[in-house]
Structures are given as C-alpha cells and as structure tokens.
Amino acid sequence: MTAKGIENSETIIESCKLIIAGLDSQEAEGKEVLQSAIDILEDMKEKFFLKTNLAIPPTNACKKDVIELQLIVEGGDLSRFPELIDRFRGNMEKLLKHAKMEGVIIT
C-alpha cells in the first residue's frame, strides 16, 4: 500500500505537468514554479518524510492548490492564476520546511 504522502505527491506532479502543458508562454514564472515543484517532489519520493502521517497535511494543501490551478487553466480564465500560484508556492515552502523534520524524534 502506497503512503498517502507519496500518493499526493504523484497527483501533484501529474497536475503540474498538465498545467504546464496548458499554459501559454506569458505565464513563464508560473511554469517555473510548477517545474520546480515537480523536480522537488521527484527528489522527495524516496525520502522517509513522505511515508509518514506528517506529510499528509502539507501535501494535501499543495494537491488542493494544483487541482484548483488545473481547473482554472482548463477553464481558460487565468485571472486568479497569480493568486493561486503564489499560494501554491507558499504551501510548497511549508512542505519543504516540514520535510526537514526538525525537532521530530523517532522512537
């Protein structure tokens, strides 16, 4: 059985790829953020953190953001795109902070 954090990461990666494919060249910064998220999550897949319950809340937040981003890109109305990409970037930063597992003692 695959851990929920890993499942969420795979969903985020696939959604990011679809969003990048649906964006035009005017959204270069957004594409950069999404590609960076793909690269980070691909590297994190083998890390212990994604196999723990600690990964579920931050990956759920990122998943929610990319699904919302995907819906607006598919809908063609990108007016909320800058706001959502900033929120996604912030949630990815929180995910990375949690992934360091600072202060967590495993017994």
Phi and psi in degrees as GROMACS dihedral restraints (atoms count N, CA, C in turn):
[ dihedral_restraints ]
;  ai    aj    ak    al  type     phi  dphi    fc
    3     4     5     6     1   -80.5    20    10
    4     5     6     7     1   138.3    20    10
    6     7     8     9     1   -65.7    20    10
    7     8     9    10     1   147.2    20    10
    9    10    11    12     1   -60.3    20    10
   10    11    12    13     1   -38.0    20    10
   12    13    14    15     1   -62.0    20    10
   13    14    15    16     1   -38.8    20    10
   15    16    17    18     1   -70.5    20    10
   16    17    18    19     1   -42.7    20    10
   18    19    20    21     1   -58.4    20    10
   19    20    21    22     1   -46.3    20    10
   21    22    23    24     1   -61.0    20    10
   22    23    24    25     1   -42.2    20    10
   24    25    26    27     1   -61.6    20    10
   25    26    27    28     1   -42.8    20    10
   27    28    29    30     1   -63.8    20    10
   28    29    30    31     1   -39.2    20    10
   30    31    32    33     1   -64.3    20    10
   31    32    33    34     1   -42.7    20    10
   33    34    35    36     1   -61.4    20    10
   34    35    36    37     1   -45.6    20    10
   36    37    38    39     1   -60.5    20    10
   37    38    39    40     1   -47.7    20    10
   39    40    41    42     1   -63.9    20    10
   40    41    42    43     1   -41.8    20    10
   42    43    44    45     1   -64.5    20    10
   43    44    45    46     1   -42.1    20    10
   45    46    47    48     1   -59.1    20    10
   46    47    48    49     1   -43.0    20    10
   48    49    50    51     1   -61.6    20    10
   49    50    51    52     1   -42.7    20    10
   51    52    53    54     1   -66.1    20    10
   52    53    54    55     1   -39.1    20    10
   54    55    56    57     1   -65.0    20    10
   55    56    57    58     1   -45.6    20    10
   57    58    59    60     1   -58.0    20    10
   58    59    60    61     1   -43.7    20    10
   60    61    62    63     1   -64.1    20    10
   61    62    63    64     1   -29.2    20    10
   63    64    65    66     1   -89.2    20    10
   64    65    66    67     1    -8.8    20    10
   66    67    68    69     1   -89.6    20    10
   67    68    69    70     1   149.8    20    10
   69    70    71    72     1   -91.8    20    10
   70    71    72    73     1   179.3    20    10
   72    73    74    75     1   -68.6    20    10
   73    74    75    76     1   -15.0    20    10
   75    76    77    78     1   -70.3    20    10
   76    77    78    79     1   -19.0    20    10
   78    79    80    81     1  -102.3    20    10
   79    80    81    82     1    45.4    20    10
   81    82    83    84     1   -60.7    20    10
   82    83    84    85     1   -40.8    20    10
   84    85    86    87     1   -64.6    20    10
   85    86    87    88     1   -41.8    20    10
   87    88    89    90     1   -63.3    20    10
   88    89    90    91     1   -41.6    20    10
   90    91    92    93     1   -61.7    20    10
   91    92    93    94     1   -39.0    20    10
   93    94    95    96     1   -63.9    20    10
   94    95    96    97     1   -44.0    20    10
   96    97    98    99     1   -61.4    20    10
   97    98    99   100     1   -45.5    20    10
   99   100   101   102     1   -66.0    20    10
  100   101   102   103     1   -41.9    20    10
  102   103   104   105     1   -65.7    20    10
  103   104   105   106     1   -38.5    20    10
  105   106   107   108     1   -62.1    20    10
  106   107   108   109     1   -41.9    20    10
  108   109   110   111     1   -62.2    20    10
  109   110   111   112     1   -41.7    20    10
  111   112   113   114     1   -59.3    20    10
  112   113   114   115     1   -49.0    20    10
  114   115   116   117     1   -61.6    20    10
  115   116   117   118     1   -44.3    20    10
  117   118   119   120     1   -62.9    20    10
  118   119   120   121     1   -47.0    20    10
  120   121   122   123     1   -69.0    20    10
  121   122   123   124     1   -34.1    20    10
  123   124   125   126     1   -61.5    20    10
  124   125   126   127     1   -41.6    20    10
  126   127   128   129     1   -68.3    20    10
  127   128   129   130     1   -32.8    20    10
  129   130   131   132     1   -79.5    20    10
  130   131   132   133     1   -17.3    20    10
  132   133   134   135     1   -52.7    20    10
  133   134   135   136     1   -34.6    20    10
  135   136   137   138     1   -89.7    20    10
  136   137   138   139     1    -4.1    20    10
  138   139   140   141     1   -78.3    20    10
  139   140   141   142     1   148.7    20    10
  141   142   143   144     1   -59.8    20    10
  142   143   144   145     1   -36.6    20    10
  144   145   146   147     1   -51.3    20    10
  145   146   147   148     1   -45.2    20    10
  147   148   149   150     1   -67.2    20    10
  148   149   150   151     1   -13.4    20    10
  150   151   152   153     1   -92.2    20    10
  151   152   153   154     1    -1.7    20    10
  153   154   155   156     1  -102.5    20    10
  154   155   156   157     1   164.0    20    10
  156   157   158   159     1   -68.6    20    10
  157   158   159   160     1   -20.1    20    10
  159   160   161   162     1   -63.1    20    10
  160   161   162   163     1   -24.2    20    10
  162   163   164   165     1   -79.8    20    10
  163   164   165   166     1   -18.2    20    10
  165   166   167   168     1   -65.0    20    10
  166   167   168   169     1   -52.5    20    10
  168   169   170   171     1   -59.5    20    10
  169   170   171   172     1   -47.4    20    10
  171   172   173   174     1   -69.0    20    10
  172   173   174   175     1   -33.8    20    10
  174   175   176   177     1   -72.9    20    10
  175   176   177   178     1   -32.5    20    10
  177   178   179   180     1   -62.7    20    10
  178   179   180   181     1   -41.3    20    10
  180   181   182   183     1   -63.4    20    10
  181   182   183   184     1   -43.8    20    10
  183   184   185   186     1   -66.3    20    10
  184   185   186   187     1   -40.4    20    10
  186   187   188   189     1   -61.9    20    10
  187   188   189   190     1   -43.4    20    10
  189   190   191   192     1   -60.2    20    10
  190   191   192   193     1   -42.7    20    10
  192   193   194   195     1   -63.0    20    10
  193   194   195   196     1   -47.1    20    10
  195   196   197   198     1   -70.5    20    10
  196   197   198   199     1   -31.3    20    10
  198   199   200   201     1   -66.0    20    10
  199   200   201   202     1   -41.5    20    10
  201   202   203   204     1   -64.9    20    10
  202   203   204   205     1   -41.9    20    10
  204   205   206   207     1   -61.3    20    10
  205   206   207   208     1   -43.1    20    10
  207   208   209   210     1   -61.7    20    10
  208   209   210   211     1   -41.1    20    10
  210   211   212   213     1   -64.1    20    10
  211   212   213   214     1   -40.9    20    10
  213   214   215   216     1   -73.8    20    10
  214   215   216   217     1   -32.5    20    10
  216   217   218   219     1   -67.7    20    10
  217   218   219   220     1   -43.9    20    10
  219   220   221   222     1   -64.2    20    10
  220   221   222   223     1   -33.2    20    10
  222   223   224   225     1   -76.3    20    10
  223   224   225   226     1   -19.9    20    10
  225   226   227   228     1    88.0    20    10
  226   227   228   229     1    -5.7    20    10
  228   229   230   231     1   -98.7    20    10
  229   230   231   232     1   100.5    20    10
  231   232   233   234     1   -94.7    20    10
  232   233   234   235     1    17.5    20    10
  234   235   236   237     1   -62.1    20    10
  235   236   237   238     1   -32.1    20    10
  237   238   239   240     1   -93.8    20    10
  238   239   240   241     1    -1.0    20    10
  240   241   242   243     1   -56.8    20    10
  241   242   243   244     1   -49.3    20    10
  243   244   245   246     1   -58.6    20    10
  244   245   246   247     1   -41.4    20    10
  246   247   248   249     1   -63.5    20    10
  247   248   249   250     1   -45.2    20    10
  249   250   251   252     1   -71.4    20    10
  250   251   252   253     1   -36.4    20    10
  252   253   254   255     1   -68.5    20    10
  253   254   255   256     1   -34.5    20    10
  255   256   257   258     1   -66.2    20    10
  256   257   258   259     1   -41.2    20    10
  258   259   260   261     1   -64.5    20    10
  259   260   261   262     1   -41.5    20    10
  261   262   263   264     1   -62.4    20    10
  262   263   264   265     1   -44.0    20    10
  264   265   266   267     1   -58.7    20    10
  265   266   267   268     1   -44.8    20    10
  267   268   269   270     1   -62.3    20    10
  268   269   270   271     1   -41.6    20    10
  270   271   272   273     1   -69.3    20    10
  271   272   273   274     1   -32.7    20    10
  273   274   275   276     1   -66.5    20    10
  274   275   276   277     1   -38.5    20    10
  276   277   278   279     1   -63.6    20    10
  277   278   279   280     1   -40.3    20    10
  279   280   281   282     1   -63.9    20    10
  280   281   282   283     1   -40.2    20    10
  282   283   284   285     1   -60.6    20    10
  283   284   285   286     1   -45.1    20    10
  285   286   287   288     1   -63.8    20    10
  286   287   288   289     1   -38.5    20    10
  288   289   290   291     1   -64.0    20    10
  289   290   291   292     1   -44.5    20    10
  291   292   293   294     1   -66.1    20    10
  292   293   294   295     1   -34.6    20    10
  294   295   296   297     1   -64.4    20    10
  295   296   297   298     1   -23.5    20    10
  297   298   299   300     1   -68.4    20    10
  298   299   300   301     1   -22.2    20    10
  300   301   302   303     1    54.2    20    10
  301   302   303   304     1    37.0    20    10
  303   304   305   306     1   -66.0    20    10
  304   305   306   307     1   134.1    20    10
  306   307   308   309     1    81.7    20    10
  307   308   309   310     1     0.7    20    10
  309   310   311   312     1   -92.3    20    10
  310   311   312   313     1   129.1    20    10
  312   313   314   315     1  -112.0    20    10
  313   314   315   316     1   122.6    20    10
  315   316   317   318     1   -99.1    20    10
  316   317   318   319     1   123.6    20    10
